[in-house]
Amino acid sequence: MLKKITLIIAASICWFSASVLADVLKLRDNAPMTYVVKAGDTLWDISGLYLNEPWLWPQLWQMNPQVDNPHLIYPGDILTLTFDSEGRPVLAVNKRAVRLTPQTRTTHKNPDAIATLPLGIIRPFLTYDQALSQAEIDALPYILGSNRASKSAAETQTLYVNNELLQGAAYAVYRQGRAYVDPDTGETLGHETRLIATTRVIRSGSAATESSAFEPAAMQVLNITREIRQGDKVIPAYESQSLPVHFLMTQPSTPIEGRIIAASSDLREMAKMDVVILNRGEQELKAGHMLGIYRQSPTVVDGRNGPVYLEDATKLQKLMRDVGGEAIEMPKEKVGEMMVFKTAEKVSFAIVTQTIAPVRVGDSIGNL
């Protein structure tokens, strides 16, 4: 009994020690003592100067009380690396013409705070790209035609929509794309909506009444990426709204298991800063969640003539009729990391932040 208690205590101590060590930040050997923030920097870039795991930035910053929002830093700010009374690294901000004291709080009115990740990469997904169900797509207003009866609408053309729209508002024109299918269950999780054009409403239109016929809404094309077709869908554009470009990077509080089911490009392999789509939605993930990317190692058959990969064993079985042995499933290995930046009901969008090997559709996702 004493031995059992001793083992439990020892295990508890080991777990506690591991937890403490896990929270200890490891600075890069060449971490600068000071750094001047430059236009075009991202929070991720700066974090990478100090940490091998840039998403641990909040621990390095330690929520410095000298500024209202420690995630808002600006070009020209000077970052200084110091250490607290317990020897933990702390990165503080020294504003250009402001002397900070523990009693002083500084509020910036400059809207040009640096983004967490490259805004140019994720802006289209934050502003326009959607993952909608078939029912949601079917319920959307659609293009009836244009004022020229042409197959390809130009930026100077007027489009007509089968619904009333908000006068002066911006709308995006979409076309239904590929289905996002869960590879494990076969369930359709949503559909890609491909941005075709951006428009602005010049006449709101009106519903049919006893005394007047239906009048379609009219939109002026502002920007076009591909041919606009009759039947293309119309969704309000959120370009003028505030974009969530500052993310608090955290780990999910519950275990996550899922897959990468698609990518924003048609390439077979993805690299750092590519966007991927996951088969887990807003019930499990939120913007800012950091996840690991894992790949299943090939299964091995340990047969009479020694170990062979299962794919080779299958070929041998066809030739020799028999291989024998036990199929051994190899472990998954980490190939990268990602940050979720947008969630829908059943899928999420994430950006690859680090890679050990090229990332592929079908790779597993999980906690770091």
Secondary structure, 3 states (H helix, E strand, C coil): CHHHHHHHHHHHHHHHHHHHHHHCCCECCCCCCEEECCCCCCHHHHHHHHECCHHHHHHHHCCCCCECCCCCCCCCCEEEEEECCCCCEEEEEECCCCCCCCCCCECCCCCCCCCCCCHHHHHHHHHCCEEECHHHHHCCCEEEEECCCCCCCCCCCEEEECCCCCCCCEEEEEEEEEEEECCCCCCEEEEEEEEEEEEEEEECCECCCCCCCCECEEEEEEEECCCCCCCCEEEECCCCCCCCCCCCCECCCCCCEEEEEEECCCCCEECCCCEEEECCCCCCCCCCEEEEEEEECCCEEEECCEEEEHHHHHHHHHHHCCCCCEEECCCEEEEEEEEEEEECCCCEEEEEEEECCCEECCCEEECC
